[in-house]
């Protein structure tokens, strides 16, 4: 799949919108809790990708999997950490708290790519990261002041997501710079398999109702399988910090959906901080487009 830079940007915006649905959906579950929620979502992601990948890349896709390539396995581990930690965190604390924690992704990605890949980031990207960081710090500080007993645990679990995400995007860039032309889309499937296997023993005995399973099946297909596969394709066109900045839209979309669909009203500090994050994204993309069109 070939993408222009502009197309990749818009696909990532759509991905962020799909990713953001997890919070509001989990608030409508009836019986499923914690690791069972993670298991069912990961399980249906596996089922979805077993259908999507052959349709997308042909029946021989599984025979072509790079079993001996370290990037394939490392990428799968990263996806499994993201899949597992995100859903567990949502069961521990508010949607806004989890999404705010995810927003440190661009900072971690920029640091990792600078340290290990030697990427020189344009001033506009550093400025955008700084502005987004200011918004994150504002939101995070005010949430801590609320005294939620599960906030610290939930936030620490959620922190695993941006760490794994930063490593994931850097792996994609690294494999490309080494000229391997490695297709890491199937690593999303590998990550879902790992996540399912890790959480299955902890999910038993199952308590989810048919209503819960249907909702989690929808998340497996539309909130994970489709956008995660497309995000890997986008990462071939966009720089790693740029991907992470666009993925930050999930924070804005997710808080808005949880407010509208689950009555989780965010604090004014969340709205202000989220506005700064969105401003950083718009600024970075607009300046980038302007430079490319000059």
Order of alpha helices (4+ residues) and beta strands (2+ residues): alpha-alpha-alpha-alpha-alpha-alpha-alpha-alpha-alpha-alpha-alpha-alpha-alpha-alpha
